[in-house]
Amino acid sequence: MASMEPKDEAALEPVGRAAAVRLTKQLRVAISEARHAAVVLAGRVQDTHRARVWVPLGYSGWGQYTQAELGISRAQAYRLIDIAESAGALNRAIGAAGVLAAVSPAGDTTGLVDIGLSQRALRDAHGRLDELTTPVTQRLTTAAQTGHLEVPAVRAIVAQAVGRAPPGAAPPSRQHGCRGQRRCSGAGAC
């Protein structure tokens, strides 16, 4: 893994457009991978909690186990479980709409769908899952009636439902080739 410290002062010089585009693409990939890793971690903590692994390992409780074995507090472990529950519920809502091949109607995934939400957004959504999942499925089903939805459009619909996109914002248009950038106006000006 590359060092996080600057190599020299020359590295701080502005780069050309091609290098800027390449670096930005690499950064987007890294952020997506980090979001995915966080959801995988949360799912594993959830599985560990459900399996009550602290009992056969001789710990008096979940908090003692998480501190000793994972190096995190009981509260942090429960926040991760909330994230896993939110990601699972939203993936099931996507699966119920039948818009992505990687998600079955039961919400099972061949690989978790990166729905583009931060850990904070997933944690904040946790208390509202009952009111979020049905509208997500309905919005995705309606949007899919006009044709196949790509992952960026699914992300936009989920983000809008969760409240991480401005109300009334349309999912990114792909008709003009913008590849669904976050600030797409749909008019080809992105």
Disulfide bonds with the S-S distance in Angstrom:
none
